[in-house]
Amino acid sequence: MNKVCVVMGVGTGNGEAFVRRFSDEGFQVAMVARSKDYLLDLEASVTGAHAFPCDMMEPEQISTVFAAIESKLGPVSVMMYNAGGGAFKSVEEASLEEFEANWRLNVQGLVAATKAALPQLRQHGTASIIITSASAATRGRANTAPFASAKAAQRSLAQSLARQLGPEKIHVANVVIDGVVDLPRTRTMLPDKPDDFFVQPSTVADAVWTLCQQDPSAWTFELDIRPFGENW
């Protein structure tokens, strides 16, 4: 297997942890995000990491960046869609533009990335598409209308992809993170929470690495990750 991984949506937290974990395993890692300066700093500090600035709200840019990745590193064998985020508002508070923006990032971006990645993934005996999801995909709370609706659509899309691509030995897995990821901003927001309250990005990356090593006879489609004390 050509050891090339692309992480769509690299930032402090899970995205950076994915980059570091796969780099440690000998992969060349294509890092895709809007922040060019951040990517270049990370490229300088992580062996095998390569910066590819891209706005995932723009499908044409996604297509272009996958062509650039293949040209520089070779065909991708693991594609991680970690781009996400959204407006946490009620249906009355959120604008139609906010609903559309949530859909474009969580659903349209995944569609564009999958279309661009598939010709490369199909060059391998086995390959993986890993999607970072959230508990909002399975339960829509009152003040998460734009985000939850987009994540639910993303999860349904992931199921469709898994059923379509499984027979081609392309493993599609949806990782539901149910908890607060340990980030500088979440620590600032929740200063009284103990360390073990938070989801640690490095352990999420370990779980995703394990998914990518599964034998095709026993694939996981959906993996829930939450801290031991999370109320679910």
C-alpha positions in Angstrom: 0.0 0.0 0.0 1.3 3.4 -0.9 1.6 5.1 2.4 0.0 8.5 1.6 -2.6 9.9 3.9 -4.6 13.1 3.4 -6.1 14.9 6.4 -8.9 17.3 5.4 -9.3 19.9 8.1 -6.0 20.2 10.1 -6.0 22.3 13.2 -4.9 22.1 16.8 -6.7 19.1 18.2 -7.7 16.0 16.3 -6.4 17.1 12.9 -2.9 17.7 14.1 -3.0 14.5 16.1 -3.9 12.5 13.0 -1.0 14.1 11.2 1.4 13.2 13.9 0.1 9.6 14.3 0.3 8.7 10.7 3.6 10.4 10.2 5.0 8.3 13.1 3.8 5.2 11.2 5.8 6.2 8.1 3.1 7.9 6.1 3.6 10.9 3.9 0.7 13.1 5.2 -1.0 15.8 3.1 -2.4 18.4 5.4 -5.4 20.4 4.0 -6.8 23.5 5.7 -7.4 27.2 5.0 -4.6 28.4 7.3 -1.4 28.4 5.2 0.8 29.8 8.0 -0.3 27.1 10.5 0.2 24.3 7.9 3.7 25.6 7.1 4.7 25.7 10.8 3.4 22.2 11.2 5.2 21.0 8.1 8.4 22.3 9.5 8.0 20.3 12.7 6.6 17.0 11.5 8.6 14.6 9.4 6.6 13.6 6.2 4.0 16.3 6.6 3.2 18.5 3.6 1.1 21.7 3.5 -1.7 22.0 0.9 -3.8 25.1 1.7 -7.4 24.8 0.6 -10.9 26.1 1.4 -13.1 23.1 1.8 -16.2 25.2 1.2 -15.0 25.5 -2.5 -15.3 22.1 -4.4 -13.0 23.3 -7.2 -10.2 23.9 -4.8 -10.6 20.4 -3.4 -10.4 18.8 -6.8 -7.2 20.9 -7.5 -5.6 20.0 -4.3 -6.0 16.2 -4.7 -4.4 16.5 -8.1 -1.5 18.3 -6.5 -1.2 15.7 -3.7 -1.0 12.8 -6.2 1.6 14.7 -8.3 3.8 15.3 -5.3 3.3 12.3 -3.1 1.5 9.6 -5.1 -2.0 8.2 -4.9 -3.7 8.6 -1.5 -4.5 5.4 0.4 -6.2 6.9 3.4 -8.5 9.9 3.3 -9.6 11.5 6.6 -12.4 14.1 6.4 -12.0 16.0 9.6 -13.4 19.3 8.4 -16.4 20.3 10.6 -18.0 22.9 12.7 -21.2 24.8 12.7 -23.6 27.2 14.2 -25.1 26.2 17.5 -28.4 28.0 17.4 -32.1 27.1 17.4 -34.0 26.9 14.2 -35.5 30.4 14.9 -32.1 32.0 15.7 -30.2 30.5 12.8 -30.3 32.1 9.3 -30.8 30.1 6.1 -27.3 31.1 5.2 -26.0 29.5 8.4 -27.9 26.3 7.6 -26.4 26.3 4.1 -22.8 27.0 5.4 -23.1 24.0 7.8 -24.2 21.7 5.0 -21.5 22.9 2.6 -18.7 22.2 5.1 -20.0 18.9 6.5 -21.7 17.4 3.4 -20.7 19.1 0.2 -17.0 19.1 1.2 -17.1 15.4 2.0 -18.8 14.7 -1.4 -16.2 16.8 -3.2 -13.3 15.1 -1.3 -14.6 11.6 -2.0 -15.1 12.3 -5.7 -11.5 13.6 -5.9 -10.0 10.9 -3.8 -11.7 7.8 -5.3 -9.5 7.5 -8.4 -6.5 7.4 -6.1 -8.0 5.1 -3.5 -8.9 2.6 -6.1 -5.3 2.2 -7.1 -4.7 0.2 -3.9 -5.7 -3.3 -2.8 -7.4 -1.8 0.3 -7.9 1.8 1.2 -9.8 3.9 3.9 -12.1 6.9 4.2 -12.4 8.0 7.8 -15.0 10.7 8.7 -14.9 12.6 12.0 -18.4 13.0 13.3 -20.1 14.1 16.5 -22.9 13.0 18.8 -25.1 15.6 17.1 -25.3 13.3 14.1 -27.4 10.9 16.1 -29.4 13.3 18.4 -30.5 16.8 17.5 -30.6 19.0 20.6 -32.7 22.2 20.7 -29.9 24.7 20.1 -27.9 22.8 17.5 -30.3 22.9 14.5 -27.8 23.9 11.7 -24.9 21.7 13.0 -27.0 18.6 14.0 -28.9 18.6 10.7 -25.7 18.8 8.7 -24.0 16.1 10.8 -27.0 13.8 10.5 -26.8 14.2 6.7 -23.1 13.5 6.7 -23.6 10.3 8.7 -26.3 9.1 6.2 -23.9 9.9 3.4 -21.1 8.0 5.2 -23.4 4.9 5.4 -24.2 5.2 1.7 -20.5 5.4 0.9 -19.7 2.4 3.1 -22.3 0.2 1.4 -21.2 1.3 -2.1 -17.4 1.1 -1.6 -17.1 -1.8 0.8 -17.2 -4.4 -2.0 -14.2 -2.5 -3.5 -12.3 -3.0 -0.2 -12.5 0.7 0.5 -13.2 0.9 4.2 -15.5 3.8 5.2 -15.8 4.5 8.9 -17.7 7.2 10.8 -16.1 8.2 14.1 -18.6 9.8 16.5 -16.8 11.9 19.1 -19.1 12.4 22.1 -17.3 14.8 24.4 -15.3 18.0 24.6 -12.0 17.8 22.8 -9.0 19.1 24.7 -8.1 22.4 23.1 -6.8 25.7 24.4 -10.1 27.3 23.8 -12.1 24.5 25.4 -9.8 24.7 28.5 -10.5 28.5 28.6 -14.2 27.9 28.3 -14.3 25.2 31.0 -11.5 26.1 33.4 -12.9 24.1 36.3 -13.0 20.8 34.5 -10.4 18.1 35.4 -8.0 16.7 32.8 -10.0 13.5 32.4 -13.1 15.3 31.5 -11.7 16.0 28.0 -11.3 13.9 24.9 -7.6 13.7 24.2 -6.7 14.1 20.5 -3.8 11.7 20.6 -6.1 8.9 21.8 -8.6 9.7 19.1 -5.7 9.4 16.6 -4.8 6.0 18.1 -8.3 4.7 17.6 -8.4 6.0 14.0 -5.1 4.3 13.3 -6.5 1.0 14.6 -9.6 1.4 12.3 -7.3 1.7 9.3 -5.5 -1.5 10.2 -8.7 -3.6 10.4 -8.9 -6.8 8.3 -11.7 -6.5 5.7 -13.3 -9.6 7.3 -14.2 -7.5 10.4 -14.6 -3.8 9.6 -16.1 -1.3 11.9 -18.4 1.3 10.3 -19.3 3.4 13.3 -17.0 4.0 16.3 -18.2 6.0 19.3 -15.5 7.7 21.3 -16.3 9.3 24.7 -14.5 9.9 28.0 -15.3 7.3 30.7 -17.4 9.9 32.7 -19.4 11.3 29.9 -23.2 11.2 30.5 -24.7 9.6 27.4 
